[in-house]
């Protein structure tokens, strides 16, 4: 009987923490779906950041893939207040600079043809 009570209390605590987290997110003016997208985009940002270090070695297909994935990250980050992701600003800015460089490089190649 005591074990069931402990399990019940732990389930209530977990449920309470989830509800509290959702309320905090909503009080910050963020939709839960947008916040979840931000978490996923944050993981993608880490991958793009390491990938952006090899910008000059990317093939045209890799550049297109990088551009499309970076746009997804930018869209997700735009929905979240900057104060939430200020720790990731350096990575975000590095990916943004690589994104801009690839866009300019592709534009120049297309305008020459």
ZAKE-281436 format. One record per atom (N, C-alpha, C, O): residue number from 1; residue in one letter; x, y, z. Coordinates in pm, 1 decimal. Layout:
! residues N
NUM; a; X; Y; Z
...
END
This chain:
! residues 113
1; x; 82.4; -120.4; 0.0
1; x; 0.0; 0.0; 0.0
1; x; 86.5; 126.3; 0.0
1; x; 52.9; 225.7; -64.4
2; x; 197.8; 120.9; 72.9
2; x; 287.4; 235.9; 80.5
2; x; 355.6; 263.8; -52.3
2; x; 378.9; 379.1; -88.4
3; x; 387.7; 155.8; -125.5
3; x; 452.2; 171.3; -255.9
3; x; 358.7; 237.8; -356.4
3; x; 401.6; 321.0; -436.4
4; x; 232.7; 201.4; -352.1
4; x; 133.5; 261.6; -442.4
4; x; 117.6; 410.4; -411.2
4; x; 103.7; 491.5; -502.7
5; x; 119.5; 446.1; -285.2
5; x; 107.4; 587.0; -246.0
5; x; 226.9; 667.1; -295.2
5; x; 211.2; 780.1; -341.5
6; x; 346.5; 609.3; -285.5
6; x; 467.2; 677.9; -331.5
6; x; 461.2; 697.1; -483.0
6; x; 492.4; 805.1; -533.0
7; x; 421.8; 594.3; -555.3
7; x; 409.8; 604.6; -700.8
7; x; 306.6; 709.9; -738.6
7; x; 329.7; 788.5; -830.5
8; x; 194.1; 712.6; -669.7
8; x; 88.8; 810.2; -695.4
8; x; 139.7; 952.4; -671.5
8; x; 111.9; 1043.0; -750.2
9; x; 213.9; 971.2; -562.9
9; x; 268.0; 1104.0; -531.1
9; x; 370.0; 1146.3; -637.8
9; x; 371.1; 1262.1; -679.5
10; x; 454.8; 1054.1; -681.7
10; x; 553.1; 1086.8; -785.3
10; x; 485.2; 1123.5; -917.2
10; x; 528.8; 1215.3; -986.6
11; x; 379.1; 1052.1; -951.3
11; x; 304.3; 1084.1; -1073.1
11; x; 242.6; 1222.9; -1060.8
11; x; 244.7; 1299.9; -1156.8
12; x; 188.4; 1255.6; -945.9
12; x; 131.6; 1389.5; -925.0
12; x; 238.2; 1498.3; -934.6
12; x; 214.1; 1604.9; -991.1
13; x; 355.8; 1470.7; -879.3
13; x; 464.6; 1569.0; -885.8
13; x; 507.8; 1591.6; -1030.8
13; x; 526.1; 1705.9; -1072.7
14; x; 524.3; 1483.9; -1107.3
14; x; 563.3; 1495.9; -1247.7
14; x; 456.9; 1571.9; -1325.7
14; x; 489.4; 1661.7; -1403.5
15; x; 331.5; 1537.3; -1306.0
15; x; 222.6; 1606.1; -1373.4
15; x; 220.9; 1754.3; -1335.7
15; x; 201.4; 1840.1; -1421.9
16; x; 241.1; 1784.5; -1208.1
16; x; 245.1; 1923.6; -1162.5
16; x; 359.1; 2001.4; -1225.7
16; x; 341.8; 2117.4; -1263.3
17; x; 476.0; 1938.3; -1237.9
17; x; 590.1; 2005.0; -1301.3
17; x; 564.4; 2033.3; -1449.0
17; x; 602.4; 2138.6; -1500.2
18; x; 500.0; 1939.6; -1516.7
18; x; 467.6; 1960.1; -1658.3
18; x; 370.4; 2076.0; -1673.5
18; x; 389.4; 2162.9; -1758.6
19; x; 266.4; 2077.3; -1591.1
19; x; 167.8; 2185.7; -1596.7
19; x; 234.2; 2319.1; -1564.5
19; x; 206.8; 2419.4; -1630.4
20; x; 321.4; 2321.2; -1463.6
20; x; 391.3; 2443.6; -1425.9
20; x; 478.7; 2493.3; -1541.4
20; x; 482.5; 2613.2; -1569.0
21; x; 549.3; 2400.9; -1609.3
21; x; 634.3; 2438.5; -1723.0
21; x; 552.3; 2497.9; -1836.9
21; x; 590.1; 2599.3; -1895.6
22; x; 441.4; 2434.8; -1867.0
22; x; 354.9; 2484.2; -1974.9
22; x; 301.2; 2622.8; -1939.5
22; x; 296.4; 2711.2; -2025.0
23; x; 261.2; 2641.7; -1815.2
23; x; 210.5; 2773.4; -1773.2
23; x; 319.7; 2879.9; -1782.7
23; x; 292.1; 2992.4; -1824.4
24; x; 442.5; 2846.4; -1745.0
24; x; 552.8; 2942.2; -1754.3
24; x; 580.8; 2980.2; -1899.4
24; x; 607.3; 3096.5; -1930.2
25; x; 574.7; 2882.1; -1987.0
25; x; 597.4; 2909.1; -2129.0
25; x; 488.3; 2999.9; -2183.7
25; x; 516.1; 3094.5; -2257.4
26; x; 364.3; 2970.6; -2147.4
26; x; 252.6; 3052.0; -2196.7
26; x; 254.5; 3192.0; -2136.1
26; x; 218.6; 3288.6; -2203.4
27; x; 295.9; 3204.5; -2009.6
27; x; 303.4; 3336.5; -1947.0
27; x; 411.6; 3422.1; -2011.5
27; x; 403.2; 3544.9; -2009.0
28; x; 512.1; 3358.7; -2068.7
28; x; 617.2; 3431.9; -2139.3
28; x; 571.2; 3476.0; -2277.4
28; x; 645.0; 3544.2; -2348.6
29; x; 448.9; 3437.3; -2316.1
29; x; 394.3; 3477.6; -2444.9
29; x; 437.5; 3388.0; -2559.3
29; x; 435.7; 3428.8; -2675.4
30; x; 476.1; 3266.7; -2526.5
30; x; 524.0; 3172.8; -2627.5
30; x; 424.6; 3057.4; -2636.7
30; x; 376.5; 3007.4; -2535.1
31; x; 395.0; 3016.4; -2757.8
31; x; 311.1; 2898.1; -2775.4
31; x; 396.7; 2774.9; -2749.6
31; x; 515.1; 2772.1; -2783.0
32; x; 335.8; 2673.6; -2690.0
32; x; 409.5; 2551.6; -2656.8
32; x; 464.1; 2485.9; -2783.2
32; x; 575.6; 2433.8; -2782.9
33; x; 386.5; 2488.2; -2890.3
33; x; 430.9; 2430.0; -3016.9
33; x; 553.9; 2504.4; -3069.5
33; x; 647.7; 2442.0; -3119.1
34; x; 553.6; 2637.3; -3058.9
34; x; 668.5; 2715.9; -3102.7
34; x; 791.2; 2686.5; -3016.7
34; x; 903.3; 2681.0; -3067.1
35; x; 769.1; 2667.5; -2886.2
35; x; 880.2; 2637.7; -2797.0
35; x; 939.4; 2500.8; -2829.1
35; x; 1061.3; 2484.1; -2827.1
36; x; 854.6; 2403.7; -2858.5
36; x; 902.9; 2271.3; -2895.9
36; x; 982.1; 2279.5; -3027.2
36; x; 1086.4; 2215.6; -3041.2
37; x; 932.7; 2357.4; -3121.7
37; x; 1005.4; 2378.1; -3246.7
37; x; 1139.6; 2444.5; -3222.3
37; x; 1237.8; 2413.9; -3290.0
38; x; 1144.1; 2535.6; -3125.3
38; x; 1269.0; 2602.5; -3088.9
38; x; 1369.5; 2501.5; -3032.9
38; x; 1488.2; 2507.9; -3064.5
39; x; 1322.7; 2409.9; -2951.3
39; x; 1411.9; 2307.9; -2894.7
39; x; 1471.2; 2222.4; -3006.1
39; x; 1590.9; 2193.7; -3006.5
40; x; 1387.7; 2182.4; -3099.3
40; x; 1436.6; 2103.1; -3212.0
40; x; 1530.4; 2184.9; -3300.9
40; x; 1631.2; 2133.3; -3349.3
41; x; 1497.5; 2311.4; -3321.9
41; x; 1582.2; 2398.9; -3403.9
41; x; 1716.1; 2424.2; -3334.8
41; x; 1818.4; 2441.4; -3401.0
42; x; 1714.9; 2426.3; -3203.5
42; x; 1838.1; 2446.5; -3129.2
42; x; 1933.7; 2329.5; -3150.9
42; x; 2054.5; 2349.5; -3162.9
43; x; 1880.6; 2209.0; -3156.0
43; x; 1962.4; 2091.9; -3185.9
43; x; 2016.4; 2099.1; -3328.7
43; x; 2131.9; 2065.4; -3354.3
44; x; 1932.3; 2143.1; -3420.1
44; x; 1974.3; 2158.0; -3559.6
44; x; 2079.0; 2268.5; -3573.5
44; x; 2169.9; 2258.9; -3655.9
45; x; 2065.4; 2372.9; -3492.3
45; x; 2162.7; 2482.7; -3494.7
45; x; 2301.1; 2432.2; -3459.9
45; x; 2399.2; 2473.5; -3521.9
46; x; 2311.0; 2343.6; -3361.7
46; x; 2441.1; 2288.3; -3324.9
46; x; 2504.6; 2214.0; -3442.2
46; x; 2624.5; 2227.0; -3466.9
47; x; 2424.2; 2136.4; -3513.9
47; x; 2476.0; 2063.1; -3629.6
47; x; 2517.5; 2158.5; -3741.6
47; x; 2622.2; 2140.8; -3803.8
48; x; 2434.1; 2260.0; -3766.5
48; x; 2466.6; 2356.8; -3871.5
48; x; 2590.5; 2438.7; -3836.2
48; x; 2667.6; 2477.5; -3924.0
49; x; 2608.5; 2464.2; -3707.8
49; x; 2724.8; 2540.7; -3663.2
49; x; 2853.3; 2465.6; -3696.6
49; x; 2947.8; 2525.0; -3748.6
50; x; 2857.9; 2337.2; -3667.5
50; x; 2977.2; 2259.9; -3700.8
50; x; 2992.0; 2246.0; -3852.3
50; x; 3103.2; 2245.5; -3905.0
51; x; 2879.6; 2234.7; -3920.7
51; x; 2881.0; 2223.6; -4066.1
51; x; 2925.3; 2354.4; -4131.3
51; x; 2986.6; 2353.0; -4238.1
52; x; 2894.6; 2467.4; -4067.6
52; x; 2928.6; 2597.9; -4125.2
52; x; 3079.1; 2622.8; -4125.8
52; x; 3127.5; 2708.9; -4199.2
53; x; 3151.6; 2549.1; -4046.0
53; x; 3297.5; 2564.4; -4043.3
53; x; 3360.3; 2516.4; -4174.1
53; x; 3471.8; 2556.2; -4207.9
54; x; 3288.9; 2431.1; -4247.3
54; x; 3340.8; 2378.1; -4373.4
54; x; 3269.2; 2441.2; -4492.6
54; x; 3247.9; 2375.5; -4594.5
55; x; 3233.2; 2565.1; -4480.1
55; x; 3155.0; 2634.9; -4583.2
55; x; 3221.6; 2629.2; -4719.6
55; x; 3154.6; 2606.3; -4820.2
56; x; 3350.6; 2649.4; -4724.1
56; x; 3418.3; 2653.5; -4853.7
56; x; 3429.9; 2515.8; -4917.7
56; x; 3457.5; 2505.4; -5037.2
57; x; 3409.3; 2411.9; -4840.8
57; x; 3421.9; 2276.5; -4892.9
57; x; 3288.1; 2214.1; -4931.6
57; x; 3283.5; 2097.3; -4970.1
58; x; 3180.9; 2289.3; -4922.0
58; x; 3047.2; 2235.4; -4951.2
58; x; 3023.7; 2224.7; -5100.9
58; x; 3061.6; 2312.1; -5178.9
59; x; 2960.8; 2115.7; -5137.8
59; x; 2917.9; 2100.7; -5277.0
59; x; 2790.1; 2182.2; -5297.3
59; x; 2728.1; 2222.5; -5198.9
60; x; 2749.2; 2207.6; -5420.4
60; x; 2624.8; 2282.6; -5443.0
60; x; 2502.4; 2216.7; -5376.9
60; x; 2413.9; 2286.8; -5327.9
61; x; 2497.0; 2083.7; -5375.1
61; x; 2384.9; 2015.3; -5310.8
61; x; 2388.8; 2035.7; -5159.8
61; x; 2285.0; 2055.6; -5096.6
62; x; 2508.4; 2030.8; -5102.2
62; x; 2522.7; 2054.3; -4958.5
62; x; 2486.2; 2198.7; -4923.7
62; x; 2428.0; 2224.9; -4818.4
63; x; 2520.4; 2291.4; -5011.8
63; x; 2484.6; 2430.9; -4988.5
63; x; 2333.7; 2449.3; -4988.0
63; x; 2280.3; 2521.2; -4903.6
64; x; 2265.1; 2385.7; -5080.7
64; x; 2118.7; 2396.1; -5085.4
64; x; 2057.8; 2336.4; -4959.5
64; x; 1964.8; 2393.0; -4902.0
65; x; 2109.9; 2222.7; -4917.0
65; x; 2061.6; 2159.5; -4794.8
65; x; 2086.6; 2249.5; -4674.3
65; x; 1999.5; 2265.7; -4588.8
66; x; 2206.8; 2308.1; -4668.3
66; x; 2240.3; 2399.2; -4559.4
66; x; 2145.1; 2518.6; -4557.1
66; x; 2096.6; 2557.6; -4450.9
67; x; 2118.6; 2576.3; -4673.9
67; x; 2030.1; 2693.0; -4681.4
67; x; 1889.4; 2659.3; -4633.3
67; x; 1829.4; 2736.3; -4558.3
68; x; 1837.0; 2545.7; -4675.4
68; x; 1700.0; 2510.4; -4636.0
68; x; 1691.3; 2480.3; -4487.0
68; x; 1594.4; 2519.2; -4421.9
69; x; 1791.2; 2411.8; -4432.4
69; x; 1789.4; 2381.1; -4289.3
69; x; 1810.6; 2507.9; -4206.2
69; x; 1750.0; 2523.7; -4100.3
70; x; 1896.0; 2597.2; -4253.9
70; x; 1919.4; 2722.8; -4182.2
70; x; 1793.0; 2808.2; -4179.9
70; x; 1764.5; 2873.5; -4079.5
71; x; 1717.3; 2808.3; -4289.0
71; x; 1592.4; 2884.5; -4291.4
71; x; 1493.2; 2830.9; -4188.3
71; x; 1419.9; 2908.2; -4126.6
72; x; 1490.7; 2699.5; -4169.5
72; x; 1403.8; 2640.7; -4066.9
72; x; 1445.8; 2688.3; -3927.7
72; x; 1361.4; 2721.0; -3844.3
73; x; 1576.0; 2691.7; -3903.8
73; x; 1626.4; 2737.1; -3774.5
73; x; 1590.9; 2883.5; -3751.7
73; x; 1545.1; 2920.7; -3643.6
74; x; 1612.0; 2966.5; -3853.6
74; x; 1582.6; 3108.7; -3839.8
74; x; 1434.7; 3132.2; -3811.4
74; x; 1398.9; 3217.4; -3730.0
75; x; 1349.6; 3056.5; -3878.8
75; x; 1205.1; 3069.9; -3858.1
75; x; 1166.1; 3032.6; -3715.8
75; x; 1085.6; 3101.7; -3653.2
76; x; 1222.3; 2924.6; -3664.7
76; x; 1190.5; 2881.8; -3527.9
76; x; 1244.2; 2980.8; -3425.2
76; x; 1177.1; 3008.4; -3325.9
77; x; 1363.1; 3034.2; -3447.1
77; x; 1421.6; 3128.8; -3352.9
77; x; 1347.7; 3262.9; -3355.2
77; x; 1343.1; 3332.4; -3253.7
78; x; 1290.0; 3299.7; -3469.6
78; x; 1216.0; 3425.8; -3478.6
78; x; 1089.8; 3424.3; -3393.0
78; x; 1041.9; 3530.3; -3353.0
79; x; 1035.7; 3307.7; -3364.4
79; x; 912.5; 3297.3; -3286.3
79; x; 937.3; 3305.0; -3135.8
79; x; 842.5; 3315.6; -3058.1
80; x; 1062.7; 3299.8; -3094.6
80; x; 1098.8; 3298.3; -2953.4
80; x; 1170.4; 3428.4; -2919.5
80; x; 1253.0; 3475.1; -2997.9
81; x; 1140.0; 3488.4; -2803.0
81; x; 1209.7; 3612.3; -2764.4
81; x; 1361.5; 3590.2; -2754.7
81; x; 1406.2; 3485.6; -2707.7
82; x; 1438.2; 3686.5; -2798.3
82; x; 1584.8; 3671.1; -2799.3
82; x; 1645.4; 3643.0; -2661.3
82; x; 1751.1; 3580.4; -2652.4
83; x; 1581.7; 3687.3; -2556.2
83; x; 1638.3; 3665.0; -2423.2
83; x; 1644.9; 3515.9; -2389.1
83; x; 1727.7; 3474.3; -2308.1
84; x; 1558.4; 3436.4; -2450.3
84; x; 1556.8; 3292.2; -2424.4
84; x; 1678.3; 3225.1; -2487.3
84; x; 1732.6; 3130.1; -2430.9
85; x; 1721.1; 3273.1; -2602.5
85; x; 1830.8; 3207.8; -2673.7
85; x; 1957.0; 3291.3; -2682.7
85; x; 2036.2; 3273.7; -2775.3
86; x; 1976.9; 3381.2; -2588.6
86; x; 2095.6; 3466.6; -2594.5
86; x; 2225.8; 3387.4; -2578.1
86; x; 2330.9; 3432.0; -2624.1
87; x; 2220.1; 3271.3; -2513.4
87; x; 2339.5; 3188.8; -2499.3
87; x; 2382.5; 3127.0; -2633.0
87; x; 2499.4; 3093.8; -2652.2
88; x; 2288.0; 3112.3; -2723.4
88; x; 2315.1; 3052.1; -2853.5
88; x; 2339.5; 3157.0; -2962.0
88; x; 2349.3; 3122.7; -3079.8
89; x; 2349.2; 3282.8; -2924.0
89; x; 2361.3; 3390.5; -3021.1
89; x; 2485.0; 3376.1; -3109.1
89; x; 2478.8; 3400.3; -3229.6
90; x; 2597.1; 3336.9; -3049.6
90; x; 2721.5; 3324.1; -3126.0
90; x; 2706.8; 3219.2; -3235.9
90; x; 2748.1; 3242.4; -3349.5
91; x; 2648.3; 3104.5; -3202.9
91; x; 2626.1; 2999.4; -3302.6
91; x; 2526.9; 3047.1; -3408.6
91; x; 2547.3; 3025.9; -3528.2
92; x; 2420.0; 3111.3; -3363.5
92; x; 2318.1; 3162.6; -3455.0
92; x; 2381.3; 3260.6; -3553.5
92; x; 2356.3; 3254.0; -3673.9
93; x; 2462.5; 3350.4; -3501.7
93; x; 2525.6; 3452.0; -3585.8
93; x; 2623.6; 3389.0; -3684.3
93; x; 2632.0; 3432.5; -3799.2
94; x; 2697.6; 3287.8; -3641.1
94; x; 2791.4; 3219.3; -3729.9
94; x; 2717.2; 3149.3; -3844.4
94; x; 2759.0; 3156.4; -3960.0
95; x; 2607.4; 3082.0; -3810.9
95; x; 2526.7; 3014.6; -3913.7
95; x; 2465.8; 3118.2; -4007.1
95; x; 2459.2; 3096.2; -4128.0
96; x; 2421.3; 3230.5; -3952.5
96; x; 2364.3; 3337.3; -4034.4
96; x; 2467.5; 3393.9; -4130.9
96; x; 2435.9; 3419.1; -4247.2
97; x; 2588.7; 3414.0; -4085.3
97; x; 2694.5; 3465.4; -4172.2
97; x; 2726.5; 3365.5; -4284.0
97; x; 2745.1; 3404.7; -4399.2
98; x; 2732.7; 3238.4; -4250.0
98; x; 2757.4; 3136.4; -4352.2
98; x; 2642.2; 3133.8; -4451.0
98; x; 2663.7; 3121.0; -4571.5
99; x; 2520.4; 3145.9; -4400.8
99; x; 2401.5; 3149.8; -4485.9
99; x; 2410.7; 3265.9; -4585.0
99; x; 2385.7; 3249.0; -4704.4
100; x; 2446.4; 3382.6; -4534.7
100; x; 2458.7; 3500.8; -4620.7
100; x; 2568.1; 3481.4; -4725.4
100; x; 2549.9; 3515.8; -4842.2
101; x; 2681.9; 3426.1; -4682.9
101; x; 2792.9; 3404.9; -4776.2
101; x; 2754.9; 3307.7; -4887.3
101; x; 2787.9; 3330.4; -5003.7
102; x; 2686.5; 3201.1; -4852.6
102; x; 2644.3; 3104.0; -4953.7
102; x; 2544.4; 3167.3; -5048.8
102; x; 2552.2; 3146.8; -5169.9
103; x; 2450.0; 3244.5; -4994.6
103; x; 2350.5; 3311.1; -5080.9
103; x; 2417.8; 3406.2; -5178.3
103; x; 2383.8; 3408.2; -5296.6
104; x; 2512.7; 3484.8; -5129.8
104; x; 2583.2; 3579.7; -5217.1
104; x; 2664.3; 3504.9; -5321.9
104; x; 2664.1; 3541.9; -5439.3
105; x; 2733.1; 3400.6; -5279.8
105; x; 2813.1; 3321.1; -5373.0
105; x; 2725.8; 3258.5; -5481.2
105; x; 2762.3; 3261.4; -5598.8
106; x; 2611.8; 3202.4; -5443.8
106; x; 2521.0; 3140.9; -5541.2
106; x; 2459.3; 3246.7; -5632.0
106; x; 2438.9; 3222.2; -5750.9
107; x; 2429.6; 3364.2; -5576.5
107; x; 2373.3; 3472.5; -5657.9
107; x; 2475.2; 3519.2; -5761.6
107; x; 2440.8; 3543.9; -5877.2
108; x; 2600.1; 3530.7; -5719.1
108; x; 2704.6; 3574.3; -5812.0
108; x; 2724.9; 3472.5; -5922.2
108; x; 2741.8; 3510.7; -6038.0
109; x; 2723.8; 3345.0; -5890.1
109; x; 2739.9; 3240.6; -5991.9
109; x; 2623.8; 3241.7; -6089.9
109; x; 2643.7; 3222.4; -6209.8
110; x; 2502.8; 3264.0; -6040.2
110; x; 2385.0; 3266.0; -6127.3
110; x; 2378.1; 3391.9; -6211.7
110; x; 2326.1; 3388.0; -6323.2
111; x; 2428.4; 3501.8; -6162.0
111; x; 2422.0; 3626.3; -6239.3
111; x; 2529.6; 3630.6; -6348.4
111; x; 2514.9; 3703.1; -6446.8
112; x; 2635.0; 3555.0; -6332.0
112; x; 2741.6; 3551.5; -6432.8
112; x; 2698.0; 3469.9; -6553.4
112; x; 2736.5; 3501.6; -6665.9
113; x; 2619.7; 3367.3; -6532.9
113; x; 2577.5; 3278.9; -6641.6
113; x; 2487.6; 3345.2; -6738.5
113; x; 2444.2; 3282.6; -6835.3
END
